[in-house]
């Protein structure tokens, strides 16, 4: 099976986290026997408006050239918005040649679905043979947003799944006198970093001993650093910047709790599952894709999005659990993550691709 891979998000040496799940899916498909015969991707984030224009110009040219060549059995496109104009242009010139799969991830249809992009998205979806979505929650969103799209053509596959060779439990040094809390995300308002830091202030006021590790970067990093300084949290909070996946494994393993305070409509929430794959329970917002894998008081805890008081209460609740209760929650977190194993996910996705190609 020869695949033409298209994605406007793909890792680079300077941006190793940018669309890393696209690369993970690519590698997993290759492991199952697929050949990526053509590829059009945007590697790394643009550093300026000019750089963005330059990247997209090259991106669309690569789509056009590879499509015209036709050296593939199917097209596999990630992030329909921003990618759709280039593919529609190619289809207009050369017609629909092969089977076509779209993998949507969230913001591409929830945020970037207006104006010209909306028209391009809708036109492309009418020609889509298989629509891959990251969760059952997002399948519902798609059926509501695109009621004319055939439900039987929607397939749930959790964004490449979890690589158990990267994210796995290690022996933890138990410290029952203090909590180690972690947050891994883009530093943007909708990711809930301020809700988390406000909860830390409450923990400190209640004399709950803790330390915190934060990884990621974003446009609100200066605001985050200012909040930490203003609220006297420098001793408790360690900002780590962006970490490669191997270092994330060590971080997750050193945590007592992973905090996922987003109030964005997460299509799945892969970082939460990565933490669970290391045996770390998740305290997350009761929202969107998180509700598909967090089971309250079993493998983690829920709180109302944006409610720092409730988040602090849930962290304190966990702190006062017995050692046996904490161990049970960690074990159930690990069991949950095993259902999202990358090899299992990739094998099932590859079988879907094979069925599609076999159809006449």
C-alpha positions as CSV (number, residue, x, y, z in Angstrom):
1,X,0.0,0.0,0.0
2,X,1.4,3.3,-1.1
3,X,0.3,6.4,0.8
4,X,0.5,10.1,-0.1
5,X,0.7,11.8,3.4
6,X,-0.4,15.4,3.7
7,X,-0.2,17.5,6.9
8,X,0.3,21.1,7.7
9,X,1.7,20.0,11.1
10,X,4.9,17.9,11.3
11,X,7.9,17.8,13.6
12,X,11.2,19.6,12.9
13,X,14.5,19.6,14.7
14,X,13.6,23.0,16.2
15,X,10.0,22.0,16.9
16,X,10.1,18.3,17.8
17,X,6.6,18.4,19.4
18,X,4.8,20.1,16.4
19,X,2.5,17.5,15.0
20,X,4.5,14.7,16.5
21,X,1.5,12.4,16.5
22,X,1.3,12.7,12.7
23,X,4.8,11.4,12.5
24,X,3.9,8.6,15.1
25,X,1.0,7.5,12.9
26,X,3.2,7.5,9.8
27,X,5.8,5.3,11.5
28,X,3.2,3.0,12.9
29,X,1.6,2.5,9.4
30,X,5.0,1.8,7.9
31,X,5.6,-0.8,10.6
32,X,2.4,-2.5,9.4
33,X,3.5,-2.6,5.8
34,X,2.5,0.7,4.3
35,X,4.9,2.7,2.2
36,X,4.8,6.5,2.3
37,X,5.5,7.0,-1.3
38,X,4.7,10.8,-1.4
39,X,4.7,13.4,1.3
40,X,3.7,17.0,1.6
41,X,4.2,18.5,5.1
42,X,4.9,21.7,6.9
43,X,7.7,21.0,9.3
44,X,7.9,23.2,12.4
45,X,6.0,26.4,13.3
46,X,6.3,29.5,11.3
47,X,8.4,32.2,12.9
48,X,6.8,35.2,11.1
49,X,3.9,36.0,8.8
50,X,6.3,35.9,5.8
51,X,7.7,32.6,6.9
52,X,4.2,31.2,7.1
53,X,3.3,32.3,3.6
54,X,6.6,30.8,2.4
55,X,5.9,27.5,4.1
56,X,2.3,27.3,2.7
57,X,3.4,28.2,-0.8
58,X,5.9,25.3,-0.7
59,X,3.3,23.0,0.9
60,X,0.7,23.6,-1.8
61,X,3.3,23.2,-4.5
62,X,4.3,19.8,-3.0
63,X,0.7,18.7,-2.9
64,X,0.1,19.7,-6.5
65,X,3.3,18.0,-7.8
66,X,2.8,14.7,-5.9
67,X,-0.9,14.6,-6.8
68,X,-0.1,15.0,-10.5
69,X,2.5,12.3,-10.3
70,X,0.0,9.9,-8.8
71,X,2.5,7.5,-7.2
72,X,0.2,6.3,-4.5
73,X,-2.8,4.1,-3.8
74,X,-4.6,6.5,-1.4
75,X,-4.3,10.0,0.0
76,X,-4.1,10.5,3.8
77,X,-4.6,14.1,4.9
78,X,-4.3,15.4,8.5
79,X,-5.9,18.7,9.5
80,X,-8.4,19.4,6.7
81,X,-8.3,23.2,7.2
82,X,-5.4,25.0,5.5
83,X,-4.6,21.8,3.6
84,X,-7.9,21.6,1.7
85,X,-7.3,24.5,-0.7
86,X,-4.1,22.9,-2.1
87,X,-5.7,19.5,-2.6
88,X,-8.9,21.0,-4.1
89,X,-6.7,22.9,-6.6
90,X,-5.0,19.6,-7.6
91,X,-8.3,17.8,-7.8
92,X,-9.7,20.5,-10.0
93,X,-6.9,20.2,-12.5
94,X,-6.4,16.4,-12.5
95,X,-9.7,14.9,-11.1
96,X,-10.1,12.4,-8.3
97,X,-7.5,9.7,-8.9
98,X,-7.4,7.5,-5.8
99,X,-9.2,6.8,-2.5
100,X,-9.1,9.8,-0.1
101,X,-8.9,9.7,3.7
102,X,-9.2,12.8,6.0
103,X,-8.0,12.7,9.6
104,X,-9.5,15.6,11.6
105,X,-8.1,16.5,15.0
106,X,-10.2,19.3,16.5
107,X,-9.3,22.9,15.8
108,X,-9.3,22.2,12.0
109,X,-13.1,21.9,12.1
110,X,-14.0,23.7,15.4
111,X,-12.0,26.9,14.9
112,X,-10.7,27.1,11.3
113,X,-14.0,26.4,9.7
114,X,-15.2,29.7,8.3
115,X,-15.1,31.7,5.1
116,X,-13.1,30.3,2.2
117,X,-11.7,27.5,4.4
118,X,-15.2,26.4,5.3
119,X,-16.2,26.2,1.6
120,X,-13.0,24.2,0.8
121,X,-13.6,21.9,3.8
122,X,-17.1,21.1,2.8
123,X,-16.2,20.6,-0.8
124,X,-13.4,18.2,0.1
125,X,-15.5,16.3,2.6
126,X,-18.0,15.5,-0.1
127,X,-15.2,13.6,-1.9
128,X,-13.9,11.9,1.3
129,X,-14.0,8.1,1.3
130,X,-13.1,7.7,5.1
131,X,-13.2,10.3,7.8
132,X,-10.9,9.5,10.8
133,X,-11.7,11.1,14.2
134,X,-9.8,10.9,17.4
135,X,-12.6,10.0,19.8
136,X,-16.3,9.0,20.1
137,X,-16.9,12.5,21.5
138,X,-15.5,14.0,18.4
139,X,-17.5,11.7,16.2
140,X,-20.6,13.2,17.8
141,X,-19.3,16.7,17.0
142,X,-18.7,15.7,13.4
143,X,-22.2,14.3,12.9
144,X,-23.7,17.5,14.4
145,X,-21.5,19.8,12.3
146,X,-21.7,17.8,9.1
147,X,-25.2,16.1,9.3
148,X,-25.0,15.1,5.6
149,X,-21.8,13.1,6.0
150,X,-22.4,9.4,6.1
151,X,-21.9,8.0,9.6
152,X,-20.7,4.7,8.2
153,X,-17.7,6.5,6.7
154,X,-16.5,7.8,10.1
155,X,-13.9,5.8,11.9
156,X,-12.6,6.4,15.5
157,X,-8.8,6.2,15.9
158,X,-7.1,7.9,18.8
159,X,-4.5,10.1,17.2
160,X,-1.9,7.4,16.7
161,X,-2.3,6.0,20.2
162,X,0.3,5.7,22.9
163,X,3.8,4.4,22.2
164,X,4.4,2.0,25.1
165,X,8.1,1.9,24.3
166,X,8.3,5.6,25.0
167,X,5.7,6.0,27.7
168,X,5.9,3.2,30.3
169,X,5.9,3.0,34.1
170,X,9.2,3.1,36.0
171,X,9.8,2.5,39.7
172,X,8.8,5.7,41.5
173,X,10.3,7.1,44.7
174,X,7.3,7.3,47.0
175,X,7.0,10.5,49.1
176,X,3.8,10.5,51.1
177,X,4.6,13.8,52.7
178,X,4.5,15.9,49.5
179,X,2.8,15.9,46.1
180,X,4.5,16.3,42.8
181,X,2.1,17.8,40.2
182,X,2.7,18.2,36.5
183,X,1.3,20.2,33.6
184,X,2.4,19.6,30.0
185,X,0.7,21.8,27.3
186,X,1.0,24.9,25.1
187,X,1.0,27.9,27.4
188,X,-2.2,29.4,26.1
189,X,-5.3,30.7,27.9
190,X,-7.6,27.9,26.8
191,X,-5.3,25.3,28.2
192,X,-6.1,26.4,31.7
193,X,-2.6,27.2,33.0
194,X,-3.9,30.1,35.1
195,X,-6.6,27.9,36.7
196,X,-3.9,25.5,37.7
197,X,-1.6,28.1,39.2
198,X,-4.6,29.6,41.1
199,X,-5.2,26.2,42.5
200,X,-1.6,26.0,43.6
201,X,-2.1,29.3,45.5
202,X,-5.0,27.6,47.3
203,X,-2.9,24.5,48.1
204,X,-0.2,26.8,49.6
205,X,-2.7,28.6,51.7
206,X,-4.0,25.3,53.0
207,X,-0.4,24.2,53.9
208,X,-0.5,21.2,51.4
209,X,3.1,20.4,50.6
210,X,3.7,20.2,46.8
211,X,6.1,20.8,44.0
212,X,5.1,21.4,40.4
213,X,6.8,20.8,37.0
214,X,5.5,22.7,33.9
215,X,6.6,21.8,30.4
216,X,5.6,23.6,27.1
217,X,5.7,26.9,25.5
218,X,3.3,29.4,24.0
219,X,2.2,33.0,23.6
220,X,1.3,33.3,27.3
221,X,4.6,32.2,28.8
222,X,5.5,35.7,30.0
223,X,2.1,35.9,31.8
224,X,2.7,32.5,33.4
225,X,6.1,33.5,34.7
226,X,4.7,36.8,36.0
227,X,2.0,35.0,37.9
228,X,4.5,32.7,39.5
229,X,6.6,35.6,40.6
230,X,3.6,37.7,41.8
231,X,2.1,34.9,43.9
232,X,5.4,33.8,45.4
233,X,5.4,30.3,43.7
234,X,9.0,30.2,42.5
235,X,10.1,27.7,45.1
236,X,7.2,25.3,44.3
237,X,7.1,25.6,40.5
238,X,9.8,24.5,38.0
239,X,9.4,25.6,34.4
240,X,11.1,23.1,32.1
241,X,10.4,24.5,28.6
242,X,9.7,22.0,25.8
243,X,10.8,18.4,26.5
244,X,11.4,15.6,24.0
245,X,9.1,12.5,24.5
246,X,11.8,10.5,26.2
247,X,12.2,13.2,28.9
248,X,8.4,13.5,29.2
249,X,8.4,9.8,30.2
250,X,10.7,10.6,33.1
251,X,8.6,13.6,34.1
252,X,5.3,11.6,34.0
253,X,6.8,8.9,36.1
254,X,8.0,11.3,38.7
255,X,4.5,12.8,39.1
256,X,1.9,11.9,41.6
257,X,-0.8,13.6,39.6
258,X,-1.0,15.0,36.0
259,X,-3.1,18.1,35.9
260,X,-5.1,18.7,32.7
261,X,-7.1,21.9,33.4
262,X,-8.1,22.7,29.8
263,X,-11.3,24.4,29.0
264,X,-10.8,23.9,25.2
265,X,-12.9,21.4,23.4
266,X,-10.1,18.8,23.3
267,X,-10.9,16.2,20.6
268,X,-9.1,13.6,22.8
269,X,-6.4,14.8,25.1
270,X,-3.3,12.6,24.3
271,X,-1.1,14.0,26.9
272,X,-3.4,12.8,29.6
273,X,-3.2,9.3,28.2
274,X,0.6,9.5,28.0
275,X,0.7,10.3,31.7
276,X,-1.7,7.3,32.4
277,X,0.6,5.1,30.3
278,X,3.3,5.9,33.0
279,X,0.8,4.9,35.8
280,X,0.0,8.5,36.7
281,X,-3.6,9.4,37.4
282,X,-5.1,12.5,35.8
283,X,-7.0,15.4,37.4
284,X,-8.8,16.9,34.4
285,X,-11.5,19.2,33.3
286,X,-14.8,17.4,32.9
287,X,-15.0,18.4,29.2
288,X,-15.0,17.1,25.7
289,X,-12.6,14.2,24.8
290,X,-11.3,14.0,28.4
291,X,-14.6,12.4,29.3
292,X,-13.9,9.5,27.1
293,X,-11.0,8.1,29.1
294,X,-11.0,9.7,32.6
295,X,-13.2,7.8,35.0
296,X,-13.8,9.9,38.1
297,X,-12.3,8.4,41.3
298,X,-11.1,5.4,39.4
299,X,-8.2,6.3,37.2
300,X,-8.3,10.1,37.9
301,X,-10.5,12.9,39.1
302,X,-12.8,15.4,37.4
303,X,-13.3,19.1,38.2
304,X,-15.4,21.8,36.6
305,X,-13.4,23.6,33.9
306,X,-12.0,27.0,35.1
307,X,-12.9,26.3,38.8
308,X,-9.5,26.6,40.6
309,X,-11.2,26.0,44.0
310,X,-12.6,22.7,42.9
311,X,-9.3,21.7,41.3
312,X,-7.5,22.4,44.6
313,X,-10.2,20.3,46.4
314,X,-9.6,17.3,44.1
315,X,-5.9,17.5,44.5
316,X,-6.3,17.6,48.3
317,X,-8.8,14.7,48.1
318,X,-6.1,12.6,46.4
319,X,-3.4,13.7,48.9
320,X,-5.5,12.3,51.8
321,X,-6.2,8.9,50.1
322,X,-4.5,5.9,51.7
323,X,-1.5,4.4,50.0
324,X,-3.5,1.4,48.8
325,X,-6.2,3.7,47.3
326,X,-3.5,5.7,45.4
327,X,-1.9,2.5,44.1
328,X,-5.3,1.3,42.9
329,X,-5.9,4.5,41.0
330,X,-2.4,4.4,39.4
331,X,-3.0,0.8,38.3
332,X,-6.4,1.7,36.7
333,X,-4.8,4.7,34.9
334,X,-2.2,2.3,33.4
335,X,-4.9,-0.2,32.4
336,X,-6.8,2.6,30.7
337,X,-3.8,3.7,28.6
338,X,-3.2,0.1,27.5
339,X,-6.5,0.3,25.5
340,X,-4.8,3.0,23.4
341,X,-1.6,1.1,22.6
342,X,-0.1,2.5,19.4
343,X,0.5,-0.9,17.9
344,X,-3.1,-2.0,18.3
345,X,-4.4,1.4,17.1
346,X,-2.1,1.3,14.0
347,X,-3.0,-2.2,13.1
348,X,-6.7,-1.4,13.2
349,X,-6.3,1.8,11.2
350,X,-4.2,-0.1,8.6
351,X,-6.9,-2.7,8.2
352,X,-9.4,0.1,7.5
353,X,-7.1,1.5,4.8
354,X,-6.8,-2.0,3.2
355,X,-10.6,-2.4,3.2
356,X,-11.0,1.0,1.6
357,X,-8.5,0.2,-1.2
358,X,-10.2,-3.2,-1.8
359,X,-13.6,-1.5,-2.4
360,X,-14.4,-0.9,-6.0
